[in-house]
Amino acid sequence: MSGDENKGQRASEVAEFNLRSSVEERYKKIREHAETYPYLWASYIVVYGGLGVYLTYRWTKLRRTEARVRVLQERLRKLAEAEEAAHTIDKSQSVGSMDKSQNR
């Protein structure tokens, strides 16, 4: 049983080592390329950084607009409910006064 556990543990260690070494190797290649072509990488940073800033700005502005719309919709809903309630009261009063005048 311990032999099987050892094999499983060694396999996971080997897989972890392979993953780690491949990540390190990829990092070294990217770093070497960045050191070789610094202006290219600076342009990437400027372009994609600027795009990220712009998208963040637009997202924030969209969220603020949505919040304002929600507030306005709530105010409109309350106003419509109040108007409807007032209209219902007026109808019931006018119907009541018509009934009284017809009963005379």
N, C-alpha and C positions, 0 to 999 in steps of 0.2 A: 504494500500500500504506500509506504513512504517513497518507494522508487517512482511510482506514478506521480506522486505529489512533487518530487524533485524535478521530474521531466516537465511537468506543467509549469512550475515556477521558473525553470530555466528558459522555457519557450517564451514566457511572458517577459522575462528579462531581456532576451535576445530581440524580441519585437520592440520593446521599449528602447533598447539601444539603437536599433535600426532607425526607428522614427526620430530619435534624438539626433543621430548622426546625419540623417538626411536633412533635418531642419537646420542644423548648424552649417552644413555644406551649402544649402540654399542661401542662408544668411550671408555667408562669406562671399558667394558669387554676387549677390546684390550689393553688398558693401564695396566690393572691388569695382563693380560697374559704376556705382555712385561716385567713388573717388576718381575714376577715370574720366567720367563725363559730368562734372558738377553743374554745369550750366543747364544741361538737359534735365537733371533732377530738380534743380531750382525752378525751372519753368513748370515742371509737373506740380511742384508744391504751390506755386503761385496760381496756376490755372485751377487745379482741383481744390485748393484751399479757398480760393475766391468763389468757386461754385458752391462749396460747402457753406461759406458765410452767407451767400445770397439765398440759398435754399433755407437756411436757418431763419434768416430775416423774414422771408415770405411765409414760412410755416408759423412763425410767431404772430405775424400780422393777420394771417388767416384765423388763428385761434382767438385773437382779440376781436376780430370782426364777428366770429361766431358767437362769442360771449355777448357782444352788444346786441346781436340779432335775437338771441334768447331772451334778453331782458326786455327788448321792445315787443317781442311776441307775447311775453307774459303780461306786460302792461296793456297791450291790445286785447288780450283775452279777458282780462279783468274789466276793461272798459266795455267790451261787448256784453259781458255778463250783466254788468250794472245797467247798461242801456236796455237789454232784454228784460231784466227784472222791472225796470221802470215802465217799459211798454206794456208788460203783462199787468201791472198794477193799474195803469191808465185804462186798459181794456176792461178790467174787472169793475172798475169804478163807473165807467160809461155804461156797461151792461147793467149794473145795479141801478143806476139812475134812470135808465130806460125802462126797467121793470117797474120802478116806483111810479113813473109817469103813466104807464099803461094801466096800472092797477087802480088809479083814481077814477 
